[in-house]
Amino acid sequence: MADWPSWTAGWTPMVERLTATVAAPPLAGLAAMLDADPASVDIGRPLPVLWQWVALSAWPFGSALGPDGHPAPGGFMPPTPYTRRMWLGASTDVVDPPIIGSDVVIERTVSDVVEKTGSTGPFAIVTVTTDIRSTAGDELLLERVQFAYRSPATSDDLTPARPVAHGAFNQ
């Protein structure tokens, strides 16, 4: 945290811990949508990679959401001066897939905040790390998700560039 941007001063990353069941019903819906074998999400089967996003979804209260529909900065997420949030990507290390129908312990925290400057100005990259373990403490899955926070949009950002036509159609 010592190298984190000055605007994180006074904010301490919290650790969210909860016990949850690897829920079969939403997985059945995802399997149906993807035309996957319904038996692939039966209780007792290993959870397919990335399907934890459906089986272990967390739904915040509407009153806790910011204007972009995500939890407002300043609680779990750092109080960034940048208001436009974008999902950058994720990496997932699976040690042992969680078992559908089993209980797991989920621990989530902001593990890094980096401020950068790009061609459109300053922005921040926030990394959220989620550790999923069995209730016995065995590591199952480790995930790192990165979000970019950018400055508010300007009118230039909202006006699409007009494409330049070439060749016979350029008249």
Order of alpha helices (4+ residues) and beta strands (2+ residues): beta-alpha-alpha-beta-beta-beta-beta-alpha
